[in-house]
């Protein structure tokens, strides 16, 4: 009679503990807020997370990979909006999600530095686009195509321009103008977006 074999982790294999990964991610955001991307180091993140540097390198090969992974894990899920059943409802959920992303206490603090660093660092810019920008836009495209399928938007809608049109006003107001967002601003914005997209 053969004994049932228990699956064992191979000797020497890294077991990545979720709570350690979360502690590191929190430390990444804290270090970005305190020192910016340029002065952020793996050593400082490890110290703040109270782990050894090896815990970082088991997860990411470089500072850039670590930062982009942390930002992606935070940013992409915030772009997921429910199907409200209407174009206006979907757009309101979308611009609200963009607003919440840009005004999140942790992200809002690091966004200006990260934007400037991406201009100076093409590799970082490309990594952010690939792991954050493109996935967020893909989720937005699903929302727009859903409205096309419902007959609320024209079949020949230019999805790329529409995506720019939906997100840009909130970013411009918050991050460039640094203007206040009145209680009815997002509702008024959505009314304009609906009219613009349906033309």
C-alpha positions as protocol buffer text, in pm:
chain_id: "A"
residue {
  index: 1
  type: UNK
  ca { x: 0 y: 0 z: 0 }
}
residue {
  index: 2
  type: UNK
  ca { x: 144 y: 332 z: -105 }
}
residue {
  index: 3
  type: UNK
  ca { x: 143 y: 627 z: 134 }
}
residue {
  index: 4
  type: UNK
  ca { x: -14 y: 951 z: 15 }
}
residue {
  index: 5
  type: UNK
  ca { x: 257 y: 1200 z: -68 }
}
residue {
  index: 6
  type: UNK
  ca { x: 242 y: 1550 z: 78 }
}
residue {
  index: 7
  type: UNK
  ca { x: 339 y: 1828 z: -159 }
}
residue {
  index: 8
  type: UNK
  ca { x: 640 y: 2009 z: -20 }
}
residue {
  index: 9
  type: UNK
  ca { x: 800 y: 2337 z: -115 }
}
residue {
  index: 10
  type: UNK
  ca { x: 1130 y: 2261 z: -288 }
}
residue {
  index: 11
  type: UNK
  ca { x: 1435 y: 2323 z: -73 }
}
residue {
  index: 12
  type: UNK
  ca { x: 1564 y: 2676 z: -126 }
}
residue {
  index: 13
  type: UNK
  ca { x: 1245 y: 2800 z: -292 }
}
residue {
  index: 14
  type: UNK
  ca { x: 1130 y: 3145 z: -184 }
}
residue {
  index: 15
  type: UNK
  ca { x: 794 y: 3156 z: -10 }
}
residue {
  index: 16
  type: UNK
  ca { x: 654 y: 3504 z: -52 }
}
residue {
  index: 17
  type: UNK
  ca { x: 442 y: 3599 z: 246 }
}
residue {
  index: 18
  type: UNK
  ca { x: 156 y: 3839 z: 159 }
}
residue {
  index: 19
  type: UNK
  ca { x: 193 y: 4037 z: 482 }
}
residue {
  index: 20
  type: UNK
  ca { x: 560 y: 4099 z: 406 }
}
residue {
  index: 21
  type: UNK
  ca { x: 477 y: 4209 z: 52 }
}
residue {
  index: 22
  type: UNK
  ca { x: 215 y: 4449 z: 191 }
}
residue {
  index: 23
  type: UNK
  ca { x: 462 y: 4590 z: 444 }
}
residue {
  index: 24
  type: UNK
  ca { x: 711 y: 4650 z: 164 }
}
residue {
  index: 25
  type: UNK
  ca { x: 446 y: 4813 z: -55 }
}
residue {
  index: 26
  type: UNK
  ca { x: 348 y: 5046 z: 229 }
}
residue {
  index: 27
  type: UNK
  ca { x: 714 y: 5131 z: 281 }
}
residue {
  index: 28
  type: UNK
  ca { x: 756 y: 5208 z: -89 }
}
residue {
  index: 29
  type: UNK
  ca { x: 473 y: 5463 z: -74 }
}
residue {
  index: 30
  type: UNK
  ca { x: 609 y: 5613 z: 248 }
}
residue {
  index: 31
  type: UNK
  ca { x: 959 y: 5648 z: 102 }
}
residue {
  index: 32
  type: UNK
  ca { x: 827 y: 5796 z: -222 }
}
residue {
  index: 33
  type: UNK
  ca { x: 629 y: 6052 z: -24 }
}
residue {
  index: 34
  type: UNK
  ca { x: 926 y: 6138 z: 196 }
}
residue {
  index: 35
  type: UNK
  ca { x: 1219 y: 6133 z: -45 }
}
residue {
  index: 36
  type: UNK
  ca { x: 1085 y: 6107 z: -400 }
}
residue {
  index: 37
  type: UNK
  ca { x: 1176 y: 5848 z: -661 }
}
residue {
  index: 38
  type: UNK
  ca { x: 1528 y: 5975 z: -724 }
}
residue {
  index: 39
  type: UNK
  ca { x: 1638 y: 5939 z: -361 }
}
residue {
  index: 40
  type: UNK
  ca { x: 1442 y: 5623 z: -286 }
}
residue {
  index: 41
  type: UNK
  ca { x: 1664 y: 5322 z: -217 }
}
residue {
  index: 42
  type: UNK
  ca { x: 1608 y: 4953 z: -164 }
}
residue {
  index: 43
  type: UNK
  ca { x: 1792 y: 4984 z: 168 }
}
residue {
  index: 44
  type: UNK
  ca { x: 1556 y: 5253 z: 295 }
}
residue {
  index: 45
  type: UNK
  ca { x: 1248 y: 5058 z: 192 }
}
residue {
  index: 46
  type: UNK
  ca { x: 1377 y: 4742 z: 360 }
}
residue {
  index: 47
  type: UNK
  ca { x: 1454 y: 4932 z: 680 }
}
residue {
  index: 48
  type: UNK
  ca { x: 1112 y: 5098 z: 689 }
}
residue {
  index: 49
  type: UNK
  ca { x: 937 y: 4765 z: 619 }
}
residue {
  index: 50
  type: UNK
  ca { x: 1156 y: 4596 z: 883 }
}
residue {
  index: 51
  type: UNK
  ca { x: 1274 y: 4327 z: 645 }
}
residue {
  index: 52
  type: UNK
  ca { x: 1605 y: 4230 z: 492 }
}
residue {
  index: 53
  type: UNK
  ca { x: 1696 y: 4354 z: 144 }
}
residue {
  index: 54
  type: UNK
  ca { x: 1676 y: 3994 z: 25 }
}
residue {
  index: 55
  type: UNK
  ca { x: 1298 y: 4008 z: 81 }
}
residue {
  index: 56
  type: UNK
  ca { x: 1281 y: 4286 z: -175 }
}
residue {
  index: 57
  type: UNK
  ca { x: 1508 y: 4123 z: -429 }
}
residue {
  index: 58
  type: UNK
  ca { x: 1311 y: 3797 z: -408 }
}
residue {
  index: 59
  type: UNK
  ca { x: 1014 y: 3995 z: -537 }
}
residue {
  index: 60
  type: UNK
  ca { x: 1165 y: 4254 z: -772 }
}
residue {
  index: 61
  type: UNK
  ca { x: 1503 y: 4277 z: -947 }
}
residue {
  index: 62
  type: UNK
  ca { x: 1532 y: 4656 z: -920 }
}
residue {
  index: 63
  type: UNK
  ca { x: 1402 y: 4972 z: -757 }
}
residue {
  index: 64
  type: UNK
  ca { x: 1206 y: 5059 z: -1068 }
}
residue {
  index: 65
  type: UNK
  ca { x: 1034 y: 4720 z: -1080 }
}
residue {
  index: 66
  type: UNK
  ca { x: 946 y: 4748 z: -711 }
}
residue {
  index: 67
  type: UNK
  ca { x: 801 y: 5098 z: -742 }
}
residue {
  index: 68
  type: UNK
  ca { x: 606 y: 5024 z: -1059 }
}
residue {
  index: 69
  type: UNK
  ca { x: 462 y: 4705 z: -909 }
}
residue {
  index: 70
  type: UNK
  ca { x: 347 y: 4890 z: -598 }
}
residue {
  index: 71
  type: UNK
  ca { x: 191 y: 5169 z: -802 }
}
residue {
  index: 72
  type: UNK
  ca { x: 22 y: 4926 z: -1038 }
}
residue {
  index: 73
  type: UNK
  ca { x: -126 y: 4717 z: -758 }
}
residue {
  index: 74
  type: UNK
  ca { x: -273 y: 5034 z: -611 }
}
residue {
  index: 75
  type: UNK
  ca { x: -376 y: 5217 z: -930 }
}
residue {
  index: 76
  type: UNK
  ca { x: -524 y: 4960 z: -1168 }
}
residue {
  index: 77
  type: UNK
  ca { x: -801 y: 4823 z: -941 }
}
residue {
  index: 78
  type: UNK
  ca { x: -924 y: 5180 z: -885 }
}
residue {
  index: 79
  type: UNK
  ca { x: -1010 y: 5201 z: -1256 }
}
residue {
  index: 80
  type: UNK
  ca { x: -1254 y: 4911 z: -1234 }
}
residue {
  index: 81
  type: UNK
  ca { x: -1605 y: 5056 z: -1239 }
}
residue {
  index: 82
  type: UNK
  ca { x: -1934 y: 4867 z: -1228 }
}
residue {
  index: 83
  type: UNK
  ca { x: -2182 y: 4848 z: -1512 }
}
residue {
  index: 84
  type: UNK
  ca { x: -2446 y: 5096 z: -1397 }
}
residue {
  index: 85
  type: UNK
  ca { x: -2668 y: 5026 z: -1696 }
}
residue {
  index: 86
  type: UNK
  ca { x: -2633 y: 5371 z: -1851 }
}
residue {
  index: 87
  type: UNK
  ca { x: -2365 y: 5581 z: -2018 }
}
residue {
  index: 88
  type: UNK
  ca { x: -2415 y: 5866 z: -1773 }
}
residue {
  index: 89
  type: UNK
  ca { x: -2393 y: 5636 z: -1473 }
}
residue {
  index: 90
  type: UNK
  ca { x: -2082 y: 5466 z: -1608 }
}
residue {
  index: 91
  type: UNK
  ca { x: -1914 y: 5799 z: -1682 }
}
residue {
  index: 92
  type: UNK
  ca { x: -1997 y: 5932 z: -1337 }
}
residue {
  index: 93
  type: UNK
  ca { x: -1849 y: 5620 z: -1180 }
}
residue {
  index: 94
  type: UNK
  ca { x: -1541 y: 5658 z: -1402 }
}
residue {
  index: 95
  type: UNK
  ca { x: -1467 y: 6025 z: -1329 }
}
residue {
  index: 96
  type: UNK
  ca { x: -1535 y: 5962 z: -960 }
}
residue {
  index: 97
  type: UNK
  ca { x: -1280 y: 5680 z: -966 }
}
residue {
  index: 98
  type: UNK
  ca { x: -1026 y: 5907 z: -1140 }
}
residue {
  index: 99
  type: UNK
  ca { x: -1093 y: 6177 z: -880 }
}
residue {
  index: 100
  type: UNK
  ca { x: -1052 y: 5930 z: -593 }
}
residue {
  index: 101
  type: UNK
  ca { x: -727 y: 5800 z: -743 }
}
residue {
  index: 102
  type: UNK
  ca { x: -574 y: 6144 z: -790 }
}
residue {
  index: 103
  type: UNK
  ca { x: -682 y: 6269 z: -447 }
}
residue {
  index: 104
  type: UNK
  ca { x: -589 y: 5959 z: -250 }
}
residue {
  index: 105
  type: UNK
  ca { x: -369 y: 6087 z: 36 }
}
residue {
  index: 106
  type: UNK
  ca { x: -79 y: 5859 z: -50 }
}
residue {
  index: 107
  type: UNK
  ca { x: -91 y: 5887 z: -427 }
}
residue {
  index: 108
  type: UNK
  ca { x: -156 y: 6262 z: -443 }
}
residue {
  index: 109
  type: UNK
  ca { x: 161 y: 6323 z: -243 }
}
residue {
  index: 110
  type: UNK
  ca { x: 389 y: 6132 z: -479 }
}
residue {
  index: 111
  type: UNK
  ca { x: 223 y: 6206 z: -816 }
}
residue {
  index: 112
  type: UNK
  ca { x: 401 y: 6539 z: -892 }
}
residue {
  index: 113
  type: UNK
  ca { x: 747 y: 6393 z: -825 }
}
residue {
  index: 114
  type: UNK
  ca { x: 668 y: 6075 z: -1015 }
}
residue {
  index: 115
  type: UNK
  ca { x: 541 y: 6272 z: -1315 }
}
residue {
  index: 116
  type: UNK
  ca { x: 858 y: 6482 z: -1324 }
}
residue {
  index: 117
  type: UNK
  ca { x: 1079 y: 6176 z: -1284 }
}
residue {
  index: 118
  type: UNK
  ca { x: 903 y: 5998 z: -1570 }
}
residue {
  index: 119
  type: UNK
  ca { x: 987 y: 6291 z: -1800 }
}
residue {
  index: 120
  type: UNK
  ca { x: 1357 y: 6254 z: -1710 }
}
residue {
  index: 121
  type: UNK
  ca { x: 1356 y: 5875 z: -1713 }
}
residue {
  index: 122
  type: UNK
  ca { x: 1223 y: 5715 z: -2034 }
}
residue {
  index: 123
  type: UNK
  ca { x: 1252 y: 5361 z: -1895 }
}
residue {
  index: 124
  type: UNK
  ca { x: 1038 y: 5453 z: -1594 }
}
residue {
  index: 125
  type: UNK
  ca { x: 790 y: 5633 z: -1819 }
}
residue {
  index: 126
  type: UNK
  ca { x: 754 y: 5326 z: -2041 }
}
residue {
  index: 127
  type: UNK
  ca { x: 713 y: 5095 z: -1742 }
}
residue {
  index: 128
  type: UNK
  ca { x: 442 y: 5314 z: -1591 }
}
residue {
  index: 129
  type: UNK
  ca { x: 261 y: 5332 z: -1924 }
}
residue {
  index: 130
  type: UNK
  ca { x: 276 y: 4955 z: -1970 }
}
residue {
  index: 131
  type: UNK
  ca { x: 172 y: 4850 z: -1621 }
}
residue {
  index: 132
  type: UNK
  ca { x: -57 y: 5134 z: -1513 }
}
residue {
  index: 133
  type: UNK
  ca { x: -162 y: 5355 z: -1803 }
}
residue {
  index: 134
  type: UNK
  ca { x: -249 y: 5085 z: -2053 }
}
residue {
  index: 135
  type: UNK
  ca { x: -438 y: 4858 z: -1810 }
}
residue {
  index: 136
  type: UNK
  ca { x: -638 y: 5155 z: -1679 }
}
residue {
  index: 137
  type: UNK
  ca { x: -720 y: 5263 z: -2034 }
}
residue {
  index: 138
  type: UNK
  ca { x: -821 y: 4907 z: -2124 }
}
residue {
  index: 139
  type: UNK
  ca { x: -1073 y: 4910 z: -1839 }
}
residue {
  index: 140
  type: UNK
  ca { x: -1203 y: 5247 z: -1956 }
}
residue {
  index: 141
  type: UNK
  ca { x: -1238 y: 5114 z: -2310 }
}
residue {
  index: 142
  type: UNK
  ca { x: -1462 y: 4834 z: -2181 }
}
residue {
  index: 143
  type: UNK
  ca { x: -1696 y: 5096 z: -2034 }
}
residue {
  index: 144
  type: UNK
  ca { x: -1712 y: 5292 z: -2360 }
}
residue {
  index: 145
  type: UNK
  ca { x: -1764 y: 4986 z: -2579 }
}
residue {
  index: 146
  type: UNK
  ca { x: -2042 y: 4877 z: -2346 }
}
residue {
  index: 147
  type: UNK
  ca { x: -2217 y: 5208 z: -2417 }
}
residue {
  index: 148
  type: UNK
  ca { x: -2166 y: 5156 z: -2790 }
}
residue {
  index: 149
  type: UNK
  ca { x: -2326 y: 4811 z: -2761 }
}
residue {
  index: 150
  type: UNK
  ca { x: -2623 y: 4966 z: -2579 }
}
residue {
  index: 151
  type: UNK
  ca { x: -2663 y: 5216 z: -2861 }
}
residue {
  index: 152
  type: UNK
  ca { x: -2580 y: 5514 z: -2638 }
}
residue {
  index: 153
  type: UNK
  ca { x: -2264 y: 5601 z: -2831 }
}
residue {
  index: 154
  type: UNK
  ca { x: -2197 y: 5592 z: -3206 }
}
residue {
  index: 155
  type: UNK
  ca { x: -2052 y: 5273 z: -3351 }
}
residue {
  index: 156
  type: UNK
  ca { x: -1762 y: 5467 z: -3502 }
}
residue {
  index: 157
  type: UNK
  ca { x: -1660 y: 5622 z: -3168 }
}
residue {
  index: 158
  type: UNK
  ca { x: -1287 y: 5705 z: -3153 }
}
residue {
  index: 159
  type: UNK
  ca { x: -1220 y: 5519 z: -2829 }
}
residue {
  index: 160
  type: UNK
  ca { x: -865 y: 5654 z: -2786 }
}
residue {
  index: 161
  type: UNK
  ca { x: -975 y: 6017 z: -2804 }
}
residue {
  index: 162
  type: UNK
  ca { x: -1280 y: 5943 z: -2590 }
}
residue {
  index: 163
  type: UNK
  ca { x: -1059 y: 5796 z: -2318 }
}
residue {
  index: 164
  type: UNK
  ca { x: -845 y: 6111 z: -2318 }
}
residue {
  index: 165
  type: UNK
  ca { x: -1156 y: 6326 z: -2306 }
}
residue {
  index: 166
  type: UNK
  ca { x: -1301 y: 6144 z: -2004 }
}
residue {
  index: 167
  type: UNK
  ca { x: -994 y: 6146 z: -1780 }
}
residue {
  index: 168
  type: UNK
  ca { x: -816 y: 6467 z: -1880 }
}
residue {
  index: 169
  type: UNK
  ca { x: -1048 y: 6727 z: -1723 }
}
residue {
  index: 170
  type: UNK
  ca { x: -1018 y: 6575 z: -1375 }
}
residue {
  index: 171
  type: UNK
  ca { x: -640 y: 6546 z: -1400 }
}
residue {
  index: 172
  type: UNK
  ca { x: -608 y: 6900 z: -1536 }
}
residue {
  index: 173
  type: UNK
  ca { x: -823 y: 7050 z: -1264 }
}
residue {
  index: 174
  type: UNK
  ca { x: -663 y: 6863 z: -975 }
}
residue {
  index: 175
  type: UNK
  ca { x: -301 y: 6816 z: -1076 }
}
residue {
  index: 176
  type: UNK
  ca { x: -230 y: 7108 z: -1308 }
}
residue {
  index: 177
  type: UNK
  ca { x: -463 y: 7388 z: -1202 }
}
residue {
  index: 178
  type: UNK
  ca { x: -489 y: 7262 z: -845 }
}
residue {
  index: 179
  type: UNK
  ca { x: -838 y: 7407 z: -842 }
}
residue {
  index: 180
  type: UNK
  ca { x: -1107 y: 7300 z: -596 }
}
residue {
  index: 181
  type: UNK
  ca { x: -1365 y: 7044 z: -702 }
}
residue {
  index: 182
  type: UNK
  ca { x: -1708 y: 7175 z: -610 }
}
residue {
  index: 183
  type: UNK
  ca { x: -1970 y: 6926 z: -488 }
}
residue {
  index: 184
  type: UNK
  ca { x: -2146 y: 6924 z: -826 }
}
residue {
  index: 185
  type: UNK
  ca { x: -1836 y: 6944 z: -1046 }
}
residue {
  index: 186
  type: UNK
  ca { x: -1824 y: 6577 z: -1147 }
}
residue {
  index: 187
  type: UNK
  ca { x: -2197 y: 6573 z: -1224 }
}
residue {
  index: 188
  type: UNK
  ca { x: -2160 y: 6881 z: -1445 }
}
residue {
  index: 189
  type: UNK
  ca { x: -1853 y: 6736 z: -1612 }
}
residue {
  index: 190
  type: UNK
  ca { x: -2038 y: 6415 z: -1694 }
}
residue {
  index: 191
  type: UNK
  ca { x: -2324 y: 6611 z: -1853 }
}
residue {
  index: 192
  type: UNK
  ca { x: -2072 y: 6777 z: -2086 }
}
residue {
  index: 193
  type: UNK
  ca { x: -1897 y: 6447 z: -2157 }
}
residue {
  index: 194
  type: UNK
  ca { x: -2221 y: 6274 z: -2254 }
}
residue {
  index: 195
  type: UNK
  ca { x: -2303 y: 6550 z: -2501 }
}
residue {
  index: 196
  type: UNK
  ca { x: -1950 y: 6553 z: -2645 }
}
residue {
  index: 197
  type: UNK
  ca { x: -1924 y: 6177 z: -2688 }
}
residue {
  index: 198
  type: UNK
  ca { x: -2266 y: 6141 z: -2847 }
}
residue {
  index: 199
  type: UNK
  ca { x: -2188 y: 6390 z: -3126 }
}
